[in-house]
Structure formats: C-alpha cells, structure tokens
Amino acid sequence: MYNAFVITGRWQTAANLATIPSIPVGVYLVATDLSLWWLVVSFVVYMLIHGAMVLGCHMLLSHRAFSTSRWIERLMAVVSSLSFQGSPASWVHAHLLHHKHSDTEKDSHIVSWRFFLVKSFREGAGKPGRIVVDLMRQPFYKALHQYSAAICLGVAAALLIIDPLLFLFAYAIPVSYTFLAVACSLVFLHRGGRPRDLWFLAVLFPAGEWFHKEHHDRPCDWRKGGWSLCYYLIPFIEEKV
C-alpha cells in the first residue's frame, strides 16, 4: 500500500529547496542582531544528523564495519532519519547498490550538478539485498521507513511552534547543510568515472567521509578505509563481539 509519508524524491527535493535559503537567512540574522551561539547550535545539530548518517547508516548498517549496542544503533537511526535523506533502509539500499555498480550506468548515484537542485537516484537499479531485507523485517526499521517524512515534519512543526528561531537554527539550517554535504559527495567524489579523495571538503563538512578512494578499496575497515571526524567516536561506542 502506498504511504504518503515515505520520503520520496519529491519530498527530498521540496525539503531541500525549502531549507537552502535558511543558511543565508541565519547568517544574516547573526551578523545583524542575534548571538553567534545560534550558529553553534546549527553546527552541533548538523554534526549529530550527518554524523548519525555516516556512523549509523553508512559504516554500521551498510558495511557492518563495527558493532554497537542496540540502543545506540537505533538512536543513530532515528537521528539520521531527521535529515530528510530517507529512512535508514532506503539509504542502505541506495548505498550498497552504489558500491556494487560504482561508476557504471547501474550506479544508484547520479553524478550531476542537478543534484544540488533535484535530489535524485536511479530507480530500479537493483533488488534490495539481504541487509535491507533484514532491516525491513524489523518493526522498528519498517516504521522508520513508512513514517520518515511524518517524523521530519512533526519535529519541524514542533520546533516552529516553540520558537521560529529554534526551527531555523536547530533544524532548517542543519538539514540544508547536510543536504549540501551529501550533494557535494555525490557530485565531486566520483567525477571522472572513479572514486577520488577530496580532503579539503572535510574542512567544510567535517562529519562527512571525504577520503573516498580508500573507502571503496576497503569499505568495511573504518580504520583504513577512508576518514571522517566522526570515526573517532567509534572506539567509544563499539562493542567487541
């Protein structure tokens, strides 16, 4: 049955276009009147959302690069879902197809400048793998997938009711900045038909994974397969099996 609250390309495009103006608006407000601490709030929330995506959806759920407790895993899944980038299950599906068909016509990622305006992946690039099927068999991940947009809209509405500034700096700006980070990764990291390392983007988006060639060479090794500032948290949340 079709669920209107599953985050689709239309939801993502609408959210991205709606929130991008929040960045210059926030900078203007801080430059003219508000405290600089509002931008600190935006940066912290961005690190939480993008970091949960990189650690939870990427290294933990997609590549099984480490193990952690169930409550930390699910906490990262919920926080990453607030990014308007889709549910953990849909994220993992697109990412695993990207690794399987990297830099080919079957690659789920479209390396194009239009990604900055229209969030799009190749549809029908492949059937869900075992990892995605296992996630969707769990009621928790199934619910996150079915109601991901509703969760995002609910949080946004609650913050807007509490304080419009809280909505702007604690949600709209972090969501927009996370989208820009994802767009940069898809547009720049595979230009030229192969994965590349772009360390300077780590200065702009420190939660991202920008040593991409190493990651494609060793996707399941977080110590040697790429780098992200968030990876320094793994020893503190990792559980030995």
C-alpha positions in Angstrom: 0.0 0.0 0.0 1.3 3.5 -0.9 2.3 5.5 2.1 2.4 9.3 1.7 4.9 9.6 4.5 7.7 7.6 2.9 10.4 10.0 1.9 10.4 10.1 -1.9 12.4 12.1 -4.4 9.6 14.7 -4.4 9.7 15.0 -0.6 13.5 15.3 -0.6 13.5 17.9 -3.4 10.8 20.0 -1.7 12.6 19.9 1.7 16.0 20.7 0.2 14.7 23.7 -1.9 12.7 25.0 1.1 15.6 24.9 3.6 18.5 26.1 1.4 17.5 29.8 1.9 17.8 29.2 5.7 21.6 29.3 5.6 22.0 32.9 4.2 19.0 34.0 6.4 20.6 32.6 9.5 24.0 34.1 8.7 22.3 37.5 8.1 20.4 37.4 11.4 23.6 36.5 13.3 25.6 39.2 11.5 23.0 41.9 12.3 21.5 41.1 15.7 21.5 37.5 17.1 24.1 35.8 19.1 26.8 33.7 17.4 25.7 30.9 19.6 22.8 30.2 17.3 25.2 29.2 14.6 27.0 27.0 17.1 23.6 25.3 17.7 23.3 24.7 13.9 26.8 23.2 13.7 26.2 20.9 16.6 22.9 19.6 15.2 24.5 19.2 11.8 27.2 17.1 13.3 24.7 15.0 15.1 22.5 14.4 12.0 25.2 13.9 9.4 27.3 12.0 11.9 24.5 9.6 12.7 24.1 9.0 8.9 27.9 8.4 8.4 28.3 6.2 11.5 24.8 4.6 11.6 23.5 4.2 8.1 26.9 4.1 6.4 29.6 2.2 8.5 27.3 0.3 10.8 24.2 -0.8 8.8 25.6 -0.7 5.3 29.1 -2.1 5.8 29.0 -3.7 9.3 32.3 -2.1 10.0 31.7 -2.3 13.7 29.2 -3.4 16.3 27.4 -1.4 19.0 24.6 -1.7 21.4 21.0 -1.9 20.1 20.0 1.4 21.8 22.9 3.3 20.2 22.2 1.8 16.8 18.5 2.8 17.0 19.3 6.2 18.3 21.6 6.9 15.3 18.9 5.5 13.0 16.3 7.9 14.4 18.6 10.9 14.3 19.8 10.2 10.7 16.1 9.9 9.7 15.7 13.6 10.6 17.9 14.6 7.7 15.2 14.3 5.1 17.5 11.9 3.2 15.2 8.9 3.6 14.9 6.1 6.1 17.9 4.0 7.1 16.6 1.1 5.0 16.3 3.2 1.8 19.7 4.9 2.5 21.4 1.5 2.9 19.7 0.1 -0.3 21.0 3.1 -2.4 24.5 3.0 -0.9 25.0 -0.8 -1.3 23.9 -0.5 -5.0 26.3 2.4 -5.4 29.2 0.2 -4.2 28.1 -2.8 -6.3 27.8 -0.8 -9.5 30.1 2.2 -8.8 30.7 4.5 -11.8 28.5 2.5 -14.2 25.1 3.1 -15.7 23.6 0.9 -12.9 25.1 3.1 -10.2 22.3 4.3 -8.0 24.2 7.6 -7.6 23.9 10.2 -10.4 27.0 12.3 -10.6 25.5 15.5 -11.9 25.3 19.2 -10.9 21.5 18.9 -11.0 21.7 17.0 -7.7 22.1 20.4 -6.0 18.6 21.3 -7.1 16.8 18.0 -7.6 17.6 15.1 -5.2 17.6 12.0 -7.4 18.9 8.5 -7.6 18.5 5.9 -10.4 15.3 4.0 -9.8 15.2 0.2 -10.2 18.9 -0.1 -10.1 18.6 -3.5 -8.3 16.6 -5.5 -5.9 17.1 -5.0 -2.1 19.9 -7.0 -0.7 19.9 -9.2 2.3 20.9 -6.4 4.7 17.9 -4.3 3.5 15.5 -7.2 3.7 16.7 -8.0 7.2 16.2 -4.3 8.3 12.7 -4.2 6.8 11.7 -7.3 8.7 12.3 -5.4 12.0 9.2 -3.4 13.1 11.5 -0.6 14.2 13.1 0.0 10.8 9.9 -0.7 9.0 8.1 2.0 11.0 11.0 4.4 10.3 10.8 3.7 6.6 7.0 4.1 6.5 6.8 7.3 8.5 10.2 9.0 7.9 8.6 12.2 6.3 6.0 12.4 9.1 8.7 12.3 11.7 10.7 15.1 10.0 7.6 17.2 9.5 6.5 16.6 13.1 9.8 17.7 14.6 9.9 20.7 12.3 6.4 21.8 13.2 7.1 21.3 17.0 10.2 23.5 16.8 8.4 26.1 14.7 5.6 26.3 17.3 8.1 26.5 20.2 10.2 29.2 18.6 10.8 30.1 14.9 14.5 30.8 15.6 14.8 27.3 17.1 13.2 25.8 14.0 15.6 27.9 11.8 18.9 27.2 13.6 18.2 23.8 15.1 16.6 22.2 12.1 16.3 24.0 8.8 19.9 25.1 8.6 21.4 21.7 9.8 19.1 19.8 7.3 20.1 22.1 4.5 23.8 21.8 5.3 23.6 18.0 5.5 22.0 18.1 2.1 24.8 20.2 0.7 27.3 17.8 2.2 25.6 14.8 0.5 25.3 16.7 -2.8 29.0 17.6 -2.7 29.9 14.0 -2.0 27.9 12.7 -5.0 28.9 15.4 -7.4 32.6 15.7 -6.6 33.8 12.3 -5.2 33.1 10.4 -8.4 33.9 13.0 -11.1 36.0 11.4 -13.9 34.4 7.9 -13.5 36.3 6.8 -10.4 36.3 7.5 -6.6 38.5 10.3 -5.5 39.9 11.8 -2.3 39.0 15.4 -1.6 40.4 16.1 1.9 39.6 19.9 1.7 35.9 19.2 1.8 36.4 17.8 5.3 37.0 21.4 6.4 33.6 22.5 5.1 31.7 19.3 6.1 33.7 17.6 9.0 31.1 14.9 9.6 31.4 13.5 6.0 33.7 10.8 4.6 36.0 12.5 2.0 38.8 10.0 1.5 36.6 8.2 -0.9 39.1 6.1 -2.9 40.3 4.4 0.3 36.7 3.7 1.3 35.9 2.0 -1.9 39.1 -0.1 -1.6 38.2 -1.1 2.0 34.6 -0.3 2.7 34.3 -2.5 5.8 37.5 -1.1 7.5 36.8 2.2 9.2 40.4 2.5 10.4 42.0 2.3 6.9 39.1 2.7 4.5 38.6 6.4 4.4 38.3 9.1 7.1 35.7 11.1 8.9 35.9 13.1 12.1 33.0 11.0 13.4 35.1 7.9 13.1 36.9 8.9 16.3 33.7 8.2 18.2 33.7 4.5 17.1 36.1 3.2 19.8 33.8 4.7 22.5 30.5 3.1 21.2 32.0 -0.1 19.7 31.1 -3.4 21.3 33.5 -6.3 20.8 32.0 -9.5 19.5 
